[in-house]
Structure formats: C-alpha cells, structure tokens
Amino acid sequence: MSAGPRKERAARFLIRAATPGDATDLLAIYAPFVASTPVSFETQVPSVQQFAARVEKALASWAWLIAESDGQCIGYAYASQHRERPAYRWSVETSAYVAPGWHRQGVGRGLYLDLFAALVRRGYCNAYAGIALPNEASIALHRAVGFEPIGIFRSVGRKFDRWHDVSWWQRRLQEEPPQ
C-alpha cells in the first residue's frame, strides 16, 4: 500500500513511499549508525540487496517512507512486525533515521506522522519504538510525535565492548482494529 501522493513539506522536502530501488540511498544514511554508534544494534552493515529486501518486506505488510530534498534522500521511517504471535498483529515497531545536516528540521517528525497515518489505514493500533541510550535527540523526536516512555531494558545489547540500555516507547494509533 502506498503512503499516498507525494507531499511537499514547507518547500524543503517531500515524503513518499520508499521502493526497493531506494536501498542504496537509504543505506547511505543507515550505515554510519551501524558502523560508528550503538544506535543500531546491528554489528555489520547490511548489503544493498539485504536492505532492498527489508524495504520490500516492510512495504508488503507495514510501511516504509522516504524524505527527499532536491531528489536526495534525507531520511526514512518504517514499521515492522512487533512480535510474531497472532495476538500482536495490531502492533508494530517503528524506526526513523535522518541524514546529518537535516536533524531538527522537521524531517523525522514529518516522516513519523505520515507513517502513523499509513499504519492506521492498514488497521494498526499501537506503535512501539526502542531507543538505545543515551540518545536525547531520538527521545525528543519520539516525545514530539506522541510516544510515551514505558520502560527500560537494562544492558540488553552489547556493542563496541559495552552494554547498552534500550528505552521503550509506545504511541496509540487508534483504539480498535478494523472489524
């Protein structure tokens, strides 16, 4: 399902549904988070083909959006499966990544708000997000789009020879799933 027509945001960037063909541009944003930070708990940068497969999978059941400025990818947000068992089918896990130079300019917020609208159209009721700590910028973004903190998993991920905590956040998308 498409996120709908392209939308212009303050004449600075557009938001549209991603395609597997965007994988190279998306990976250019994501790879530094994997290689140099504990923000992502991946320890090896995925290949372009692996990333394209992730986009394709997300588009089939959830949503993956991209923000562009002058044809250049400046950020993305997507949803994925929260848990495998059927009772969790109305909940999703979400993530957003914004390119350096575009932080605090409304890109993450715009992506998330459009992502939530796409997820509601698909019938989802709850969005969850995990934030590796410390990460004040991500916490500020998630608060700004309506997420609420629900707990911390202490020392849950090990990367760069250190343990890292993850703060978990929830946002209600709608009260009830479709009939």
C-alpha positions in Angstrom: 0.0 0.0 0.0 1.4 3.4 -0.9 1.6 6.2 1.6 -0.4 8.3 -0.9 0.7 11.0 -3.2 4.0 12.8 -2.7 3.6 15.7 -0.2 5.6 18.9 0.0 6.6 19.9 3.5 7.5 23.6 3.9 9.0 23.7 0.4 12.0 21.8 1.9 11.4 18.1 1.4 8.9 15.6 0.1 7.7 12.4 1.7 6.8 9.4 -0.4 6.7 5.6 -0.2 10.1 4.0 -0.5 10.9 1.4 -3.1 13.5 -1.4 -3.0 15.3 0.7 -5.6 16.0 3.3 -2.9 18.1 0.9 -0.9 21.4 2.4 -1.9 20.3 5.9 -0.7 18.7 4.6 2.5 21.8 2.5 3.3 24.0 5.6 2.9 22.0 7.1 5.9 21.9 3.9 7.9 25.4 2.6 7.5 27.2 5.1 9.8 24.8 4.3 12.6 25.8 0.7 12.3 29.5 1.2 11.9 30.1 4.0 14.4 27.3 4.2 17.0 25.2 1.9 19.3 22.0 3.5 17.9 21.6 0.3 15.8 22.4 -3.0 17.4 23.5 -4.4 14.0 27.2 -5.0 14.1 27.7 -5.3 10.3 26.4 -3.0 7.6 23.9 -4.9 5.5 24.4 -5.2 1.8 22.3 -3.1 -0.6 20.5 -6.3 -1.6 19.7 -7.2 2.0 18.4 -3.6 2.6 16.3 -3.7 -0.5 14.7 -7.0 0.7 13.9 -5.2 4.1 12.2 -2.4 2.2 10.2 -4.8 0.1 9.1 -6.8 3.2 8.1 -3.7 5.1 6.0 -2.4 2.1 4.2 -5.7 1.8 2.7 -5.6 5.4 3.5 -2.3 7.1 5.0 0.9 5.5 8.4 2.5 4.6 8.6 6.2 3.8 11.4 8.3 2.5 12.0 12.0 2.7 13.7 13.7 -0.2 15.1 17.2 -0.8 16.1 18.1 -4.4 16.0 14.4 -5.3 18.3 13.4 -2.5 17.3 11.0 0.3 17.5 12.9 3.7 15.6 10.4 5.9 13.3 7.5 6.2 10.9 5.9 8.6 9.4 2.4 8.6 7.3 -0.1 10.6 7.9 -3.8 11.1 6.5 -6.7 13.0 6.3 -6.1 16.7 6.1 -9.8 17.7 5.3 -13.0 15.8 2.3 -14.4 17.7 -1.1 -13.6 16.3 -2.4 -11.6 19.3 0.3 -9.0 18.5 -0.9 -8.4 14.9 -2.3 -4.9 15.6 1.0 -3.6 16.9 4.2 -2.5 15.1 7.7 -1.5 15.9 8.9 1.7 14.2 12.2 3.4 13.4 13.3 6.6 11.8 16.7 7.8 10.6 17.6 11.3 9.4 20.7 12.3 7.5 23.3 14.5 9.1 22.5 18.2 8.3 18.8 17.5 8.4 18.3 17.0 12.2 15.9 19.3 14.0 14.3 20.5 10.7 11.0 18.5 10.9 12.1 15.6 8.7 11.8 12.9 11.4 8.5 14.4 12.7 7.0 14.6 9.1 8.1 11.0 8.4 6.6 9.7 11.6 3.3 11.5 11.3 2.9 10.2 7.7 3.9 6.8 8.8 1.3 6.7 11.5 -1.4 7.7 9.0 -0.3 4.9 6.7 -0.4 2.4 9.6 -3.8 3.5 10.7 -5.1 2.9 7.1 -3.7 -0.6 7.4 -5.6 -1.2 10.7 -2.7 -1.0 13.2 -3.4 0.2 16.7 -0.1 0.5 18.6 3.4 1.7 17.6 6.5 0.8 19.7 10.0 2.2 19.4 13.2 1.2 21.1 15.9 3.9 21.7 19.4 2.9 22.6 20.6 5.1 25.4 21.8 7.7 25.7 20.1 9.4 22.7 18.4 12.7 23.7 17.7 13.7 20.1 15.7 10.5 19.5 13.9 10.8 22.8 12.9 14.4 21.9 11.6 13.2 18.5 9.6 10.4 19.9 8.0 12.7 22.6 7.2 15.3 19.9 5.2 12.8 17.9 3.2 11.4 20.8 5.2 8.4 22.1 5.3 7.8 25.8 8.0 6.0 27.7 7.0 2.6 29.0 10.3 1.1 30.4 14.0 0.4 30.0 15.6 -2.8 29.2 18.9 -2.6 31.1 22.1 -3.9 29.5 20.1 -5.6 26.7 22.5 -5.0 23.8 26.2 -5.4 23.6 28.1 -3.4 21.0 31.6 -1.9 20.9 32.6 -4.0 24.0 29.9 -2.3 26.2 26.4 -3.0 27.4 23.7 -0.6 26.3 20.3 0.1 27.7 17.2 0.5 25.5 14.3 2.8 26.4 11.0 1.5 25.1 8.2 3.9 23.9 4.6 3.4 22.9 2.2 5.5 20.8 -1.5 4.6 20.4 -2.5 4.9 16.7 -6.2 4.0 17.1 -8.3 2.4 19.8 -9.7 -0.6 18.0 -8.7 -2.6 14.9 -11.0 -2.7 11.9 -13.9 -5.1 12.1 
